[in-house]
Amino acid sequence: MLAATAVFVVGDSFMKIVIGDLPPFEVLFLRGIAASFACAVLVALRGEWGAISGLLDVRALLRAAGETLCTLCYVVALARMPIADVMAILQTGPLILILGAAFLLRERIDPARVALALVGFAGALMVAQPSASGVPPAALLAFGAALLGAARDLVGRSVPTSIPVTVVILATMLMMIVAAGAMSLGLETWIAPTGRHLAFLGVAGLCVAFGHFGLLLAYWLGRTSTVAPFFYCFALWGVVSGLAVWGELPNALALTGIALIAGSGVAIVVLDQRRVRKQVALADAL
């Protein structure tokens, strides 16, 4: 999970650099081609072409759809906001789901988890810093990406382990190419990329392929309760990237919000771990 989050941020940093010169959906389309090629090479190297029919599995396609919609929102937000702010808001996905389950679906969730989720959501508002006219559109897109990302991960856990990780990623990248290409043709004016642009997007494509590979492996090979806290390293890597590449450091309010998001997320995971341990101990006692 640590490696996956770092690799994702490296790839997104290259993509954000290119977005300064090219339209966002065109950038996403070109990155998708590079990522699909990288995934196809991984499938070949691992000898998994025999399982390529997994591309048509409903759960793999649903995960791909969630990732595609998430990324379409994310790439526009990334073009208009500092990378650290976008990464921080993305971390609210699991927190938003907890609040939705508690207040909309009327699920019974202990008050401590609800309170921590509210703290994390307050942190996200501190990062977004709405004005009198409301939350900026780019921040709303980042929130949408967070919700879609959480839904993607939920579906991803149900994908059969008989389908290789690389095949699941390839399904995602192919769907991404189609969606980004359609959005670019319909909404943007195509600008011819330079060799530098293509090189950067090639690296970004490799990063997104290996990032997804690490993300899926983390949840498949490790306990969710053990792996999940490290998901919040996205926010840390986002701050490091913003400072190293653009010389940007979030203001004090945004940094406080980032700390609240990460802290509340980790605290929720720790509470869940304690609850599971108590249930196991009780079952053993009986």
C-alpha positions in Angstrom: 0.0 0.0 0.0 2.9 2.4 0.8 4.4 1.7 -2.6 1.1 1.9 -4.5 0.2 5.3 -3.0 3.6 6.7 -3.7 3.7 5.4 -7.3 0.2 6.8 -8.0 1.3 10.3 -6.8 4.4 10.2 -8.9 2.3 9.3 -12.0 -0.3 12.0 -11.2 2.5 14.6 -10.8 3.7 13.9 -14.3 0.1 14.0 -15.5 -0.5 17.4 -13.8 2.7 18.8 -15.5 1.3 17.8 -18.9 -2.2 19.1 -18.1 -0.6 22.6 -18.0 -0.1 22.3 -21.8 -2.8 19.9 -23.0 -6.5 19.5 -22.3 -7.2 17.1 -19.3 -9.3 14.4 -21.1 -6.7 14.3 -24.0 -4.0 13.7 -21.3 -6.1 11.0 -19.7 -6.7 9.3 -23.1 -3.0 9.3 -23.9 -2.0 8.1 -20.4 -4.6 5.3 -20.8 -2.9 4.0 -23.9 0.4 3.8 -22.1 -1.2 2.2 -19.1 -3.0 -0.4 -21.2 0.2 -1.3 -23.0 2.0 -1.7 -19.6 -0.9 -3.9 -18.3 -0.8 -6.0 -21.5 2.9 -6.5 -21.0 2.4 -7.6 -17.4 -0.3 -10.0 -18.5 2.1 -11.5 -21.1 5.0 -11.7 -18.7 2.9 -13.5 -16.0 1.5 -15.9 -18.6 -2.1 -14.9 -17.8 -3.6 -14.5 -21.3 -5.6 -17.7 -20.6 -7.6 -15.8 -18.1 -8.3 -12.8 -20.4 -12.0 -13.7 -20.5 -12.1 -12.2 -17.0 -12.3 -8.9 -18.7 -16.0 -9.6 -19.2 -16.7 -10.5 -15.6 -19.5 -8.2 -14.3 -17.7 -7.4 -11.1 -14.5 -6.6 -12.9 -16.4 -4.3 -15.3 -18.2 -2.6 -12.4 -14.9 -1.9 -10.8 -13.6 -0.6 -14.1 -16.7 1.7 -14.4 -16.2 3.1 -10.9 -12.5 3.8 -11.5 -13.3 5.4 -14.9 -15.9 7.8 -13.4 -13.6 8.5 -10.5 -10.7 9.4 -12.7 -12.8 11.6 -15.1 -13.8 13.7 -12.1 -10.3 13.6 -10.6 -8.4 14.7 -13.7 -10.4 17.9 -14.0 -10.0 18.6 -10.3 -6.2 18.0 -10.6 -6.0 20.5 -13.5 -7.5 23.2 -11.3 -6.3 22.5 -7.8 -3.0 21.9 -6.0 -2.2 18.2 -6.0 -1.9 18.0 -2.2 -5.5 19.4 -1.8 -6.9 17.0 -4.4 -5.2 14.0 -2.7 -6.5 15.1 0.7 -10.1 15.4 -0.4 -9.8 12.0 -2.1 -9.1 10.4 1.3 -12.7 11.3 2.4 -14.2 8.5 0.3 -14.5 5.9 3.2 -15.6 8.6 5.6 -18.4 9.8 3.3 -19.6 6.2 3.0 -19.8 5.9 6.8 -21.8 9.0 7.1 -24.1 8.0 4.2 -24.7 4.6 5.8 -25.5 6.2 9.1 -27.8 9.0 8.0 -29.3 7.9 4.7 -29.4 4.1 5.0 -30.1 4.1 8.8 -27.4 1.5 9.4 -26.4 1.1 13.1 -22.9 2.5 13.4 -21.3 3.3 16.8 -21.2 7.0 17.7 -17.4 7.1 17.8 -17.1 6.2 14.1 -19.7 8.7 13.1 -18.0 11.4 15.1 -14.6 10.6 13.6 -16.1 10.6 10.1 -17.6 14.0 10.8 -14.2 15.2 11.9 -12.6 13.9 8.7 -15.3 15.6 6.6 -14.8 18.9 8.5 -11.1 18.5 7.6 -12.0 18.1 3.9 -14.0 21.4 4.1 -10.9 23.1 5.6 -9.0 21.9 2.6 -11.7 22.9 0.1 -12.1 26.3 1.9 -15.5 27.2 0.5 -16.2 30.9 -0.1 -19.5 32.9 0.3 -20.5 31.6 -3.1 -20.1 28.0 -2.1 -17.6 25.1 -2.6 -15.4 25.6 -5.7 -16.5 23.4 -8.6 -13.1 21.7 -8.7 -13.4 20.7 -5.1 -16.9 19.3 -5.7 -15.3 17.2 -8.5 -12.7 16.0 -6.0 -15.4 15.0 -3.6 -17.2 13.2 -6.3 -14.0 11.3 -7.2 -13.6 10.4 -3.5 -17.1 8.8 -3.4 -16.6 7.0 -6.6 -13.2 5.7 -5.5 -14.7 4.3 -2.4 -17.4 2.5 -4.4 -14.7 1.2 -6.7 -12.7 -0.3 -3.8 -15.8 -1.9 -2.4 -16.6 -3.6 -5.7 -12.9 -4.5 -6.2 -13.0 -6.6 -3.0 -15.7 -8.8 -4.6 -13.8 -9.5 -7.8 -13.0 -13.2 -7.8 -9.4 -14.0 -7.0 -9.5 -16.4 -10.0 -9.2 -13.3 -12.2 -5.6 -12.2 -12.2 -4.9 -8.7 -10.9 -3.4 -7.6 -14.2 -6.5 -8.6 -16.1 -8.7 -6.5 -13.8 -6.4 -3.5 -14.3 -6.4 -4.0 -18.1 -10.2 -4.0 -18.1 -10.1 -0.7 -16.2 -7.5 0.9 -18.5 -9.4 -0.1 -21.7 -12.6 1.4 -20.4 -10.7 4.5 -19.4 -9.4 4.9 -23.0 -12.9 4.8 -24.4 -14.4 7.2 -21.9 -11.6 9.7 -22.0 -11.5 9.6 -25.8 -15.2 10.3 -26.0 -15.0 13.2 -23.6 -12.1 14.7 -25.4 -13.7 14.5 -28.8 -16.9 15.9 -27.5 -15.6 18.7 -25.2 -12.0 19.6 -26.1 -9.9 20.8 -29.0 -7.1 18.4 -29.6 -3.6 19.7 -29.3 -0.7 17.8 -30.8 1.5 16.5 -27.9 5.3 16.9 -28.0 7.9 14.2 -27.4 8.3 15.5 -23.8 4.5 15.2 -23.3 4.5 11.7 -24.5 7.5 10.7 -22.4 5.9 12.1 -19.3 2.5 10.4 -20.0 4.4 7.1 -20.7 5.8 7.3 -17.2 2.5 8.2 -15.8 0.9 5.2 -17.6 3.4 2.9 -16.1 2.9 4.4 -12.7 -0.9 4.0 -12.8 -0.6 0.3 -13.9 1.8 -0.6 -11.1 -0.2 1.5 -8.7 -3.4 -0.4 -9.3 -1.4 -3.6 -9.2 -0.1 -2.7 -5.7 -3.5 -1.5 -4.5 -5.3 -4.7 -5.5 -2.5 -7.0 -4.2 -2.5 -5.1 -0.9 -6.2 -5.8 -0.3 -6.0 -9.4 -1.6 -2.9 -10.4 0.3 -3.3 -8.6 3.6 -6.1 -8.0 6.1 -8.1 -4.9 5.2 -7.7 -3.7 8.8 -3.9 -3.9 8.5 -3.6 -2.4 5.1 -6.3 0.3 5.2 -4.4 2.8 7.5 -1.6 3.1 5.0 -4.1 4.3 2.3 -4.0 7.7 4.0 -0.3 8.1 2.9 -1.8 9.6 -0.3 -2.2 12.9 1.5 1.4 12.8 2.7 2.8 12.0 -0.7 0.6 14.8 -2.2 2.1 17.4 0.1 5.6 16.1 -0.7 4.9 16.2 -4.5 3.4 19.7 -4.3 6.4 21.0 -2.4 9.1 19.2 -4.5 7.7 19.8 -8.0 5.7 23.1 -7.7 7.1 24.6 -4.5 3.6 24.7 -3.2 2.8 24.1 0.5 -0.9 24.1 1.6 -1.8 27.0 3.9 -2.2 26.3 7.7 -5.9 25.7 7.4 -5.5 23.2 4.7 -2.6 21.4 6.5 -4.8 21.2 9.6 -7.6 19.7 7.4 -5.2 17.2 5.9 -4.2 16.1 9.4 -7.8 15.7 10.5 -8.7 13.6 7.5 -5.8 11.2 7.9 -6.1 11.1 11.7 -9.8 10.3 11.7 -9.4 7.7 9.0 -6.6 5.9 10.9 -8.6 6.2 14.2 -11.6 4.5 12.6 -9.5 1.6 11.4 -7.9 1.2 14.9 -11.4 1.2 16.4 -12.5 -1.5 13.9 -9.4 -3.6 14.8 -10.2 -3.4 18.5 -13.8 -4.4 17.9 -12.7 -7.4 15.9 -10.2 -8.5 18.6 -12.9 -8.2 21.2 -15.3 -10.3 19.1 -12.6 -13.0 18.6 -11.8 -13.0 22.3 -15.5 -13.4 23.2 -15.9 -16.2 20.7 -12.9 -18.0 22.1 -14.2 -17.6 25.7 -17.5 -19.2 24.7 
